[in-house]
Structures are given as C-alpha cells and as structure tokens.
Amino acid sequence: MISESTVTSKSGVQKIGKPVSNELPTVKDANINLRDRLNDILTTEKHNLVNYQIAINELINEDLKQCAIDNRNRHQDFHNRLFIELFNLGEYQADIASAPQIKDTYEVFNNYKTQLPYKQ
C-alpha cells in the first residue's frame, strides 16, 4: 500500500488514496459485487479479531491461549492484506490533514495524559 498516493475528489479535496478501480462498479445495484464481498469479509474479520482478543484475555490454559494468539495473528495478517487490497482498489481514502490540524489533534490527545490514572 502506497499511502503517499493522492487523489482529488469531485469537490477538489485532496485525499490520501487511489482512484476507484475499474474492477469496482460505479453504480450500486441489487447484485453482490466485488466491493460487497470484500467489505463483507473485512467486517467478518473485524468481528473475529475482537472475539479472539476477548478469548485471549479470558483463557486460563497457556497452551490454548497461545493457540488463540497464533490464530488471532493470522486473522490480523489476513485483515491487513484485505484492507490493503481494498485501498489499492480505491475503496478507502482519507482527507489530507494540514500541519495545523495535526498539531491541534496532537495537543488534544497529549492533554488527555493528565486524565490517565498512572504517571507518565
């Protein structure tokens, strides 16, 4: 995935991403298409990852816990490869933040540190 790729939206907004691939339909109809299938699999993988993490947190047997961790890692890798595929097809794009927006966001989250129950 090349996150340095940029596209310009119809309204002129610069975004990180790629143009929508010709492999993806431009008009949504009743048929299940490639975009639908890939997004359905991605959603399923997100649910799998959450469930694996809950199981890992609650397993007592170390061998079983390690097996769940290994499976979770495989799901994480598959999830990442699937997301990259969708990104490369132009399904996911993100607005490019300006330097002041990045600075403001950093300051907001940096100030949240004072709310944490442990010392920095």
C-alpha positions as CSV (number, residue, x, y, z in Angstrom):
1,M,0.0,0.0,0.0
2,I,1.4,3.3,-1.0
3,S,-0.1,5.8,1.4
4,E,1.6,8.7,-0.4
5,S,-0.8,8.3,-3.4
6,T,-3.3,11.2,-3.6
7,V,-6.5,11.7,-5.5
8,T,-8.7,14.8,-5.8
9,S,-12.4,14.5,-5.1
10,K,-15.1,15.9,-7.3
11,S,-15.2,19.0,-5.0
12,G,-11.4,19.5,-5.2
13,V,-10.4,18.0,-1.8
14,Q,-7.0,16.3,-1.8
15,K,-7.2,12.8,-0.3
16,I,-4.7,10.0,0.5
17,G,-5.7,7.1,-1.6
18,K,-6.1,5.8,-5.1
19,P,-8.7,6.4,-7.8
20,V,-11.5,3.9,-7.7
21,S,-10.5,0.9,-9.8
22,N,-12.5,-0.1,-12.9
23,E,-12.9,-3.5,-11.2
24,L,-15.3,-1.9,-8.7
25,P,-18.8,-1.0,-10.0
26,T,-19.7,2.7,-10.2
27,V,-23.4,2.2,-9.8
28,K,-24.8,0.1,-6.9
29,D,-27.5,-2.4,-7.9
30,A,-29.1,-5.4,-6.3
31,N,-26.2,-7.7,-7.4
32,I,-23.5,-8.6,-4.9
33,N,-20.2,-7.4,-6.4
34,L,-16.5,-7.5,-5.6
35,R,-16.7,-4.4,-3.3
36,D,-19.6,-6.0,-1.4
37,R,-17.8,-9.3,-1.0
38,L,-14.5,-7.8,0.1
39,N,-16.2,-5.4,2.6
40,D,-18.3,-8.3,4.0
41,I,-15.1,-10.4,4.5
42,L,-13.4,-7.4,6.1
43,T,-16.3,-6.8,8.5
44,T,-16.2,-10.5,9.4
45,E,-12.5,-10.4,10.1
46,K,-13.0,-7.3,12.4
47,H,-15.5,-9.3,14.4
48,N,-13.2,-12.3,14.5
49,L,-10.3,-10.2,15.8
50,V,-12.5,-8.7,18.6
51,N,-13.7,-12.1,19.6
52,Y,-10.2,-13.6,19.6
53,Q,-9.0,-10.8,21.8
54,I,-11.7,-11.4,24.3
55,A,-10.9,-15.1,24.3
56,I,-7.2,-14.4,24.8
57,N,-8.0,-12.1,27.7
58,E,-10.1,-14.8,29.4
59,L,-8.2,-18.1,28.7
60,I,-6.6,-19.7,31.6
61,N,-4.7,-22.6,29.9
62,E,-1.5,-21.3,28.4
63,D,-1.4,-23.7,25.5
64,L,-4.9,-22.8,24.5
65,K,-4.1,-19.1,24.9
66,Q,-1.0,-19.4,22.7
67,C,-3.1,-21.2,20.0
68,A,-5.7,-18.4,20.2
69,I,-2.9,-15.8,19.9
70,D,-1.4,-17.6,16.9
71,N,-4.9,-17.7,15.2
72,R,-5.5,-14.1,16.1
73,N,-2.2,-13.1,14.4
74,R,-3.2,-15.0,11.3
75,H,-6.5,-13.2,11.2
76,Q,-4.8,-9.9,11.8
77,D,-2.5,-10.5,8.8
78,F,-5.4,-11.5,6.6
79,H,-7.4,-8.4,7.7
80,N,-4.4,-6.2,6.9
81,R,-3.9,-7.8,3.4
82,L,-7.6,-7.4,2.7
83,F,-7.6,-3.7,3.8
84,I,-4.6,-3.1,1.5
85,E,-6.4,-4.7,-1.4
86,L,-9.4,-2.5,-0.8
87,F,-7.2,0.6,-0.5
88,N,-5.5,-0.3,-3.8
89,L,-8.9,-0.7,-5.5
90,G,-9.7,2.9,-4.4
91,E,-12.3,1.9,-1.8
92,Y,-10.7,3.7,1.1
93,Q,-9.4,7.2,1.0
94,A,-8.7,9.8,3.8
95,D,-8.5,13.5,3.8
96,I,-5.0,15.0,4.0
97,A,-4.6,16.9,7.2
98,S,-2.8,20.2,7.3
99,A,0.1,20.9,9.7
100,P,-2.1,23.0,12.0
101,Q,-4.8,20.2,12.1
102,I,-2.2,17.7,13.1
103,K,-0.7,20.0,15.7
104,D,-4.2,20.7,17.2
105,T,-5.1,17.0,17.3
106,Y,-1.7,16.1,18.9
107,E,-2.3,18.8,21.6
108,V,-5.8,17.5,22.4
109,F,-4.7,13.9,22.8
110,N,-1.5,14.9,24.6
111,N,-3.5,16.8,27.1
112,Y,-5.6,13.7,27.8
113,K,-2.5,12.2,29.5
114,T,-3.4,14.2,32.6
115,Q,-6.5,12.1,32.9
116,L,-4.7,8.8,33.0
117,P,-4.5,7.0,36.4
118,Y,-0.8,6.4,36.2
119,K,2.2,8.6,36.0
120,Q,3.8,9.4,32.6
